[in-house]
Amino acid sequence: MMKKSIDKLSSDKSSIDLTTMYSHKRYFINNLDSYHGEYFVKEVAKVFEKNNVASTRDTSQSLLGEDVALSEPPPPEQPYEIIGTAVTESTKDREFVTRIVRKEDSIRQMLTCGTVIFDISVDREELKLAMEYLTVLKQLLEKQALTGDDDAGEPSVATGPDIKKRYLILISTVMTWASTKPLDPDTPEMPFVETDFRKRKPHPNYKMHYDVENEVIGIARKYRKMIGALVVAFRSDLWRQGRRSFLLVPKGMGDCPQFTLDFPKKLYLLAVEQNVSKQRDIVKPLGRQVGSGMFKCIPPEDAFLIPELDQRIYDLMTLNLNMEPTFIVETMGLQWTFEGTFADNIPVLMKQFKKERGLKPFKIVIYGPPICGKTSLAISICDAYGLVYISPETVAQDMLEDLTWRVEHWDIGEMVAITVPNPEEEDIGIADDEDQGEDDLVQEQARQNLAILQSGRPLSEEEIIMYLRQKLLSREAMNRGWVLDGFPMTQAQCQIIFEKGDEQDSEAGEETRDEPFDEDVDLYNNVLKKLLPDIVVSLDANDEFICEKAMRLPEGHSRLDEETILKRLSEFRAGDTRENTPLNFFDELDIHPLVVPVKDHTDYGMQGPYTAVALRMGRPCRYGKLLALIEAAEKKEKYEQETLKTKEAKALKEMEDKLRSEREDKMEYWTELYAMMREEEEAALAAAGEPMRNYLVQHIFPTLTPALLEVAKLRPDDPIDFLAEHLFKLNPTGKMLEPGYNLQAESLLGKIKILDNALKDLDIQIDPLVPPECEIHDPEPTHKCKPMSAF
């Protein structure tokens, strides 16, 4: 009985499209694949997982026992699910997401969801969609209010018996406060709090955000018992500092207090950083961590000359607001992952940024004999992956250029572009004076190194190694990665350049890694782990190849003579023995070299070895500065592919046209040839049929034509018999069938015969009518002919 009931409920449930029904367990999140959307989905999924575990535990406990009555089971509950839209149209599915809907269908889908989390802080295209959804939602709530079902949690006739209170969370931006006047003109540093939201004045570019916020607040006020609506205004730095996101879950929908929070009786929340940070406090530490550490103040009108700076970023950077998030600090009690300021949290942010973007700063050492292609390979890798090229032959010049630029910048100052500083910029100058004391030692050391490099004296091996180490430890090299070309060449050089020294492997604030194995505890005691390469490329080339390549080098200043090449090759082979090779140093650190054979003399660009190294490294990381190069390379590759396809299509079309033209020419030739053959055949047939025609015209038609005319005239019953008799009358003796028979001649002969018989009866002698000149006097024949026989 129970099984039949369950089957019946399942069949009834399957006949209904659940995606079009309202469900309080369905969440809608727009832009699921955005930065904010990913974190919203993860936090909501955590709540779902905890609720599902609690629901399963309660169900299993209720079924235990032998005295349980076999009553009809309740209908199966709908599971928790997340739906939403995506920024990228090609996105088909995401983790924890039930389905992704199109933006055209999003409003209808939002009406079926119990909770809607809508983010308008980044994408301005979402504003129009948000306003349309709020308009439709107001109409729906108004219709429900007219039915009288306005109590929270009560069923509504308009949506069915499963309806519960709706919830709407609008994620907005503090730019709707940008033009707000200070609360007290005498104390402009007094912070704004949530209760001051009625006094807020939006930035001119964020008026539509302001209107959407007011619509949500109006709905929350008017339909309080039917929907819980809330506006959360935040600044981007709070959500991008690795702090734990907070999630507001409606009351009664979560069973674990540490994961959920009752929906607050608030209309407006401020989600901003508790510590006040000025632009200088953000830019300078960030620049020292990810850039060159050099700064320059520019006037606001020059900001748009920077290609990466758009209007939205400019508005956020020029925002000057002091806000205090009282509710999330005093009431929510969030567990912050870091309590310090933005500057203190930069190392953690950089690590998270690299992890989220999949940025890998590759560190590569290229080792091999002289003139085997190390430099060409290193430059190819740097160009493709955006790495820093470092070589003992160029490090002095690189350091000279870098130090010259830095000293010139220090001499000019950071405020040179600001003609009339405002009070804020004066504060920046004062703060810079405070930081100047910390940088005095760095500047003095840089000036000393610059003087040494400008002196022009040859550098010792120790100084070159020192400069190489400084270059490897620079922020640019550590953030982007590097390729070390042709160094180190001995184990002693390996130990010097990779020694631990006074440097620390971990940055301040970075997370500690997993505990090492017992065998690896002392593995990195004497080396600086963050300086070790990821890949060691060993180019394998024999002496014959080196000598052959040296002879093939073009004439010029870079070409070495035979003696120099043999000397360098001999020195390399002496230090590259099985016991003394520097590759053993990396082998002992579990960095096993990638051996790449070099055998092709014509591969001047080292494409073969580059392919082998790129296979180990993977696809290039999409760094900001490298992005343009990658996009240009992808665009070039796409253009080449399209060009190749166009050429193939053009060649195919030309071939088809050529074949069609040849076929048409052949068909025309065959047609003409066939016509000529038909004409010749007809001529041959005509020639062959000419005697027959003459014969018929001469012998048959004169007799047959009158007979046929007679048949046509009389129309006898048996025309064939009549024709036969008629022909027989004309030829009773059958002479007409003889070849020499002539009807006129026979008629004339008949008349002559009658006349001859008549003359014979009259006995009249008639001489033949022959002219005298035509007479022929022949001998008299022995046999004398009768007179009438001459005819």
C-alpha angles and dihedrals in degrees: 000000000000091000091052091051092051091048090050093050091047092050091048091048094049091054090062124076101234093191091070095048125091114254127180087206094062119095126197120205121176122219094018093180095053124100093260094039094057092056093045090053093049093050094047090048090055090056091048092051093051093046093049091052092050092046092051092049092051092048094050092050093050093055096054120103137059097245095064109129116236094239126160108282119241118256115273114268122239113250124241111266141177123216132170150130129284132223093221115058092211091063106110104169141001134197114276090007119120096201142339117231130202119255089241090062097036098098093054090047093048090057090060093054126091093209127033122191107190122184119201098158098099113016112060090192088072093064095078091047091049092051092049091049092050090051093052091043091054090052091050094048090047090053091049090048091054090056090059096240096122099129115113111257095009119126119257127217090217096059106023137259096295097067121127132174114302123229130206125188115187114199106207137160136256088237085093085071096046097107096040115131119233114271091233118025090205092056106034091168091069106121126235119239134196094269090062093066092108089064095051120122119198130230110258090250093051103052093114090054087054091052093050091050091052091049091055092047090049092052091048091053099044100041100031096145093049102043139022110215129180137175117215114194115191143167117237095238093067093058096042099051097083093258119149112264118237121225127200111215120186116255115271095020097090130054100191117073093198090060102036142044129202113253104266125236090240135117099198134027130188114216101186135131114281093218115071111237126189123210091255091053089058104037100047099050090042091050092050091050102045105015141041094287091240120122138193128189114222131187116258093249090061093054094087091058086077107091095212093054115090131177095268094052091045091053092050093047094050094047113121110191134139108206133169121207097214098166100050091043100044103028111025097046095205121195104240117207090210129020098189131092128278092266092053091050098050097102091054090045092051092051091049091045092053091047095049094046094041092238113168117187098211117209114201134179118199116204130179148111121301121288093004093125104272095138094046090050093046093051091048091053092047093050094048098042101030094242128154115257113225125180133161088233095056104027093091092053091045092051091046093054093045095048092045090054092047095049091048090050092049091050093051096042134218098270098056093107093053109084100179110021119208123221093271091052090049087055089052090053091051091049089049089055088055091052092045092079091059092051097047093089093048092049093048092052091047092052091051092051090047091053091051093050093046092051090075096222117143114266121236123234090254092054092048091051089048092053091045090053092048090050092049091050094047117116092242093055094042093049099040101029128237146236116220109206120209097343141143101030099171137039090245090058090049092054093048099047096041098039118130098239118159095320123109124226097215126057121228110279096014118137118253117246128236120291111274125237118265091255091053099049094097097027097104101030095114101035136065101245097200089057096054116107123249094214131025111199115202114193110210115207129152126228094257091057092049093050092044092050091048090055091048093054113113121250114271147098093293094058115103125215122246095255094054093047093049091047094051091045091050092050091049093050090049092056096039098068121132092259100040105035114123088228087079089065091060094040090059089054092052091254100128114196122244105231112209119185117223114203109137115096093190095054095094093157092053091232093155096055090040090057091052092049093044089053089058094043099045127211118345117264115249101240118175096249091038093048093079090051092047092047090047090050091047090046090049091048091048090048091049091049091048090046090050091049090048091050091047091048090047092048090047091049091048090050091049090048090048092049090045091050092047090048091050091048091049092047090050091048091047091049092051091045091049091049090050091049091049091051092048091047092049090047090050091048090047091048091047092048096046097090091047092052092049090048092052093046092048103041112016110032096056091059101030097047096061090045091053091047089052090050091050090048098048100030097204123199092245105035095175093055091044091051091049093051091046092052091046091054090054092049110025094159096046094240090132087076092060114100094231096048117125120182096209092046091050091050092050092047089052093054091046091052091053091050092048092053091050093052091047089057091050092046094227119159114218122184120216117263100243124147116241094241090055096052115118117206102212124172111275109266121238090229114057117216124219115253097245094048091079091077 
